[in-house]
């Protein structure tokens, strides 16, 4: 498709201009984007209603991700303004040292270049991704799902208008203008123009991108998040945290999918916890030890552990100790987010050190594994691969470093 190649060529040219744009100019564009999104909220909602009307066969969680309202548009604008307050990483000198021959060597942050983002049913990602890429000096090509085509189109139209009014090239942000899946395949071939691909969506989409891309991919397949309630846990705190992690928004990747409970507190904790879950409509599936305490819940199948429900369904397992919890997480986790509820400092430190996921928490909900919540302004995605980033990706994760060297006539002998 020639339109895809043209889009990539425009992005490459725009990337050279945004890479050298000064911070004030980028911040001005971000503020104007936020203002215009707020002013045109009704227009965005009208276009979003077209997508919702056309949506067929989507799960409740997907419909939730697709839906825009005034609150979510305000959050998009707030996210852009949060990015304004963050330090511009471009040009930062991260290290500097002197060699015996007098050369002064350093490392400087630079943009990645052109970023391709492929995502499903999350039109708020459009604004977040554009804002982060602009501030970090990157051009971005956005390919949202066909189910959000109307919403994404109007948001990108507003963003491009704000860029132009701010004196930056509008082609810094572009939307793939066709719905066909062939457009994604074409995009994934353009390694001469696009530096990295970031897919956001279900496991099927991400595996499709990985299998077909000639361009490096930053990915996470699924969010199988665990909370371990240790024997020393404050049970009231544990109930509040575990309830929030599962129920507050079950259709997102940082919602808890498996609850692990120390055997010594299971009889005290599980009945109270289960009542709160059942009252909220959560379906519980437990191991044999869990079902001896909670007699009316479903038996957890092997496939329930390691599964991303994205719904009001929770797998529960009683474990012998901290070692048992870590062993379970290592076997079934997806390197996304895990939390321990404990009053034991040594156990907390062991959990932080030995659990290998991209975000590990102590006495807090897994729902905090989010770029905005962690002070990144917004996030481009959550990486569960260790190259080139790990965990929620903000501004710094959208840059790399190059070597810079100051000499005074040195030559290599």
MOVEN-V818301 format. One line per field, one symbol per residue. phi: phi as a letter, one per 40 degrees, with the letter a starting at -180 (. if undefined). Layout:
phi: ???
//
This chain:
phi: .ccccccccccccccccccbcccdccccccccdccccccbdccccccccccccccbgccdcccccccbaccccccccccccccdccccccgcccaaabcdcgcbbabbcbcchbbbbbabfbcccdcdccccccccgbcbbbbccccbccccccccdcccccdcccgbcccdbbbdcbcdcdccdcccccccbbcabbcbicdccccccccbccbdbbaacabccbbbcccccccccccccccdcccdaccbcbccbbbbbcdcbdccccccccdcccccgccbbbcccccccbcbcccccdcccgbccfacbbcbacbcaddccccccccbcbgcabbbbabcccccccccccccccbbbbfacccccadcccgcgabcibcbbcbbbagdbbccccbbbbcbbbbagcbcc
//
